[in-house]
Amino acid sequence: MKKLTLCLTLLFVSTIGFADDGTGYFVGFDLGSAHINYQPNSFSAYTGLVPATEVSKTKGLASDVYIGYRLYRELGWQVGYMQFQSANFSYANASTSMIAKRHDYDFLIRGDYPFTSKLNGFVKLGMARINSRYEVSSANTSNVTAWSPIYGAGVSYSITDHLGVNTQWLHINKVKTNARSIGVDTPDVPATNYFSLGMLFRF
């Protein structure tokens, strides 16, 4: 009887010890639409071109992948990569055009607030490493890399303890002149809004 009681006690303690506490590494991906706020005159001062007659594909498909670690159920961090659709600039001179390409890296802190045992609201705050490339048909190109604040909010739903789905909005601030190296002659990078749906798996 004593042995049986001891075995049951050990089993109970073991079960408690291995209960899921919500922490651990996770990976995820999102797919959605992003709007980079390009304007017809966004790069006129830099390229020497007159304002564009048309700017297309400022809104389009975007995606991101990330990996992170949840310190608690309510707090974690993640690093990720975001890819955006390239925008096209057309000018009065039919032989002149420009393509604006963009991809970013980000480091974010995520805080969760449980509405129910399955449904969470969350906020994200961090920094994005912006990588923009502007390619003019005249062979004039420029690469802009700079850090800029990024923040957002969303809602997630837990399908299981380790698998969830989410929808979110992220905003990346405009890169201003004082965010770049002094004396570097490159254009500003417009602000970006990104709306997405995604999945997350926690190990």
C-alpha positions in Angstrom: 0.0 0.0 0.0 2.8 2.4 0.9 4.5 1.6 -2.4 1.3 2.3 -4.3 0.8 5.6 -2.5 4.4 6.6 -3.2 4.0 5.8 -6.9 0.8 7.8 -7.2 2.5 10.7 -5.4 5.5 10.7 -7.8 3.2 10.5 -10.7 1.2 13.5 -9.5 4.4 15.5 -8.9 5.7 14.5 -12.3 2.5 15.6 -14.0 2.6 19.0 -12.2 6.3 19.5 -13.1 5.7 18.9 -16.7 2.5 21.0 -17.0 2.6 23.4 -20.0 3.5 26.9 -18.7 3.2 28.6 -22.0 6.9 29.3 -22.4 9.2 28.1 -25.2 10.5 28.8 -28.7 8.1 29.4 -31.5 8.1 30.0 -35.3 5.5 31.7 -37.4 4.6 33.2 -40.7 2.1 35.8 -42.0 0.7 36.8 -45.4 -1.2 39.9 -46.2 -1.1 43.3 -47.8 1.2 46.3 -47.2 0.9 49.9 -48.2 4.2 51.8 -48.6 3.2 55.5 -48.7 5.2 56.4 -51.9 4.3 59.7 -53.6 4.9 61.0 -57.1 7.6 63.3 -55.8 9.1 60.9 -53.3 12.5 60.9 -55.0 12.5 64.0 -57.1 15.2 65.8 -55.1 17.4 62.7 -55.0 17.1 61.5 -58.6 16.8 64.9 -60.3 13.6 63.7 -62.0 10.4 65.6 -62.2 7.5 64.1 -60.1 6.2 60.8 -61.5 3.1 60.8 -63.6 2.0 57.6 -62.0 3.0 55.4 -59.0 1.7 51.9 -59.1 1.9 48.9 -56.8 2.3 51.0 -53.6 -0.2 48.5 -52.2 0.4 44.8 -52.6 1.2 41.4 -51.4 3.6 41.2 -48.4 4.8 38.4 -46.1 7.0 37.7 -43.1 8.5 34.8 -41.2 9.9 34.9 -37.7 11.3 32.9 -34.8 11.2 33.8 -31.1 10.9 32.8 -27.5 8.1 33.2 -25.0 9.4 34.1 -21.6 5.9 33.9 -20.1 2.5 33.3 -21.5 2.1 37.1 -21.6 5.6 38.2 -22.8 8.0 37.2 -25.5 10.4 38.4 -28.2 10.9 37.6 -31.9 13.2 38.3 -34.8 11.8 38.2 -38.4 12.1 39.0 -42.1 9.5 40.9 -44.1 9.2 41.1 -47.9 7.2 43.7 -49.7 6.0 44.2 -53.3 8.1 46.5 -55.5 6.6 49.8 -56.6 6.8 51.3 -60.1 7.3 54.9 -60.9 6.4 56.2 -64.5 7.4 59.6 -65.9 6.4 61.9 -68.7 9.5 60.7 -70.6 8.4 57.2 -71.6 12.0 56.0 -71.6 12.4 56.9 -67.9 11.1 54.7 -65.1 12.1 53.6 -61.6 11.5 50.6 -59.3 11.5 50.9 -55.6 12.3 47.6 -53.8 11.9 46.9 -50.1 12.6 44.2 -47.5 13.1 44.5 -43.7 14.4 42.7 -40.7 12.8 43.3 -37.3 13.2 42.7 -33.6 10.0 42.8 -31.6 8.8 42.5 -28.1 5.3 40.9 -27.9 2.9 41.3 -24.9 -0.3 39.3 -24.7 -3.5 39.9 -22.8 -5.9 36.9 -22.5 -9.6 37.6 -23.2 -10.4 33.9 -22.8 -8.4 30.7 -22.4 -8.2 30.6 -26.2 -8.5 34.2 -27.4 -5.7 36.7 -26.8 -5.1 40.3 -27.7 -1.5 41.4 -28.2 0.7 44.4 -29.0 4.2 44.4 -30.6 6.9 47.1 -30.3 10.5 47.1 -31.6 12.8 48.2 -34.3 13.0 47.4 -38.0 16.1 47.3 -40.1 14.9 48.8 -43.4 16.5 47.8 -46.7 15.3 49.8 -49.7 16.7 49.8 -53.2 15.8 52.4 -55.9 16.6 51.5 -59.5 16.2 54.2 -62.1 16.3 53.3 -65.8 19.2 55.7 -66.3 21.3 53.2 -64.2 21.2 55.4 -61.2 20.7 53.1 -58.1 20.7 53.6 -54.4 20.5 51.3 -51.3 19.1 52.8 -48.1 19.5 50.9 -44.9 18.4 52.3 -41.6 16.7 51.5 -38.3 13.2 52.7 -37.7 10.5 52.1 -35.0 7.9 49.4 -35.6 4.7 48.7 -33.6 1.4 47.1 -34.0 -1.5 45.1 -32.5 -3.5 42.0 -33.2 -5.6 39.1 -32.0 -4.6 35.5 -31.8 -6.6 32.2 -31.3 -5.1 29.0 -29.9 -6.2 25.9 -31.8 -4.1 23.8 -29.4 -1.6 24.5 -26.7 1.1 24.8 -29.4 -0.6 25.9 -32.6 -2.4 29.2 -33.1 -3.7 31.6 -35.8 -3.6 35.4 -35.7 -4.4 38.6 -37.5 -2.4 41.7 -37.0 -1.5 45.3 -38.1 2.1 46.6 -38.1 3.3 50.1 -38.7 6.8 51.0 -39.7 7.8 54.6 -39.3 9.2 56.8 -42.0 13.0 56.8 -42.1 14.0 60.5 -41.8 17.2 62.2 -42.6 18.5 62.2 -39.0 18.1 58.4 -38.8 20.8 57.9 -41.4 24.5 58.6 -41.4 25.5 62.2 -41.6 26.4 63.3 -45.1 24.8 60.3 -46.8 22.7 61.6 -49.8 19.8 59.1 -50.0 16.0 59.6 -50.1 13.7 59.2 -47.2 11.8 55.9 -46.9 8.0 56.3 -46.5 6.0 54.9 -43.7 4.5 51.4 -44.1 1.2 49.8 -42.9 1.0 46.0 -43.1 -2.1 43.9 -42.5 -1.8 40.1 -42.3 -3.1 36.7 -41.3 -0.8 34.0 -40.0 0.0 30.9 -38.0 2.4 30.3 -35.0 3.8 27.0 -33.7 5.3 26.9 -30.2 7.7 24.0 -29.5 
